[in-house]
Amino acid sequence: MTEIDTSVPHSARIWNYWLGGKDNYPVDEEAGDAYTAVFPGIVTIARSSRAFLGRSIRYLVQEAGVRQFLDVGTGLPTVDNTHEVAQRIAPEARIVYVDNDPLVLTHARALLTSTPEGVTAYEDLSLYEPERILEQAGKTLDLSRPTALILSGILGHVADYDLARDLVTRLLAGLPSGSYLCVNDGSRGTDPDYEQAQDGYNETGAVPYFLRPVEQIAAFFDGLELVEPGVVSVPLWHPDAGSTPEPIGQHGGVGRKP
């Protein structure tokens, strides 16, 4: 069993705290509260990102007919994880989660269960080894069939933008025509307070997360057919009926590989 250090705040547990989850410790709550004191809107961003993930997966299952998901950099299991959303609609859906954080691995083994008809698997691998991810995922998924690649809030951790683009390209290269890419990440140009808070957080020595201009997030979809309305602030992507979404500093989209 992996030893979990409860004396140091952990970004996945802080995110879990903002989402209202229980998989966190007092040190994470303190760090989360310190961030929200500077920028209260981070809770909205965390929850809006999660809500976008749910809406995009529902679209992929119901509208696009996708039954296989490769979720890289999944973070800590919380509410409405990828397999839960997908298997609620299509119990036969197959999901492979990828992360290389020992804390996430510990929680995932306990919490990421599947329907009897489907499969939920977990691979302890890094985003920086895309060919290995594809090789291992191929043991659970049939990568000759359309698969949705989920990259939710992970690409901002890759400091070098050209490398981030390359990693996406290499992962997509192993997926067939008719597959999809779903990305959402923190963005610049919408919320200066968020940008200031995140830049300050990055200077604390914590694992940094880099907000990117919207056009850089959109470029992850180069060569793909974007699902309408394209790359937008996440509350504006297929909003729930009756909602009145407001733009935030988090952009995302879904694209199909031709």
Salt bridges, closest charged atoms under 4 A:
ASP23 OD1 - HIS107 ND1 3.53
ASP28 OD2 - ARG13 NE 2.48
ASP80 OD1 - ARG88 NH2 2.65
GLU92 OE2 - ARG67 NE 2.91
ASP101 OD2 - HIS10 NE2 2.60
GLU131 OE1 - ARG170 NH2 2.87
GLU135 OE2 - ARG132 NH1 3.52
ASP166 OD2 - ARG170 NH1 2.90
GLU195 OE1 - ARG188 NH1 3.71
ASP199 OD1 - ARG188 NH2 2.69
ASP222 OD2 - ARG165 NH2 3.21
GLU225 OE1 - ARG256 NH1 3.35
